[in-house]
Amino acid sequence: MIQEHIPMREEEDYTKSYTTLEAAEIVGVSDQTIRRWSEKGKYPDAVKTGGCWRIPKKYFKISLEEARKRKAFEQHLNEFNAQYGEET
């Protein structure tokens, strides 16, 4: 019996996109908001694979790592201000 060669689906390059959770963390909104924006076309090149959206990184001015550093800094600053107060 001769088996027919079935080409495999091209692998997605996830290094060039974010999930809705990652995008939400960067922007500071819920992942549901990112999904709604994707459905409405705010990110024209976003792709829905299965039930998950992938949003290209090109739509964000900062990376996920930078957003996490910013959040950690803001948290540290808030803790400092809560402990020592803001001086004017």
Beta strands, then each sheet from edge to edge (+ up, - down):
strand 1: 17-19
strand 2: 47-49
strand 3: 52-56
sheet 1: 1+ 3- 2+
end
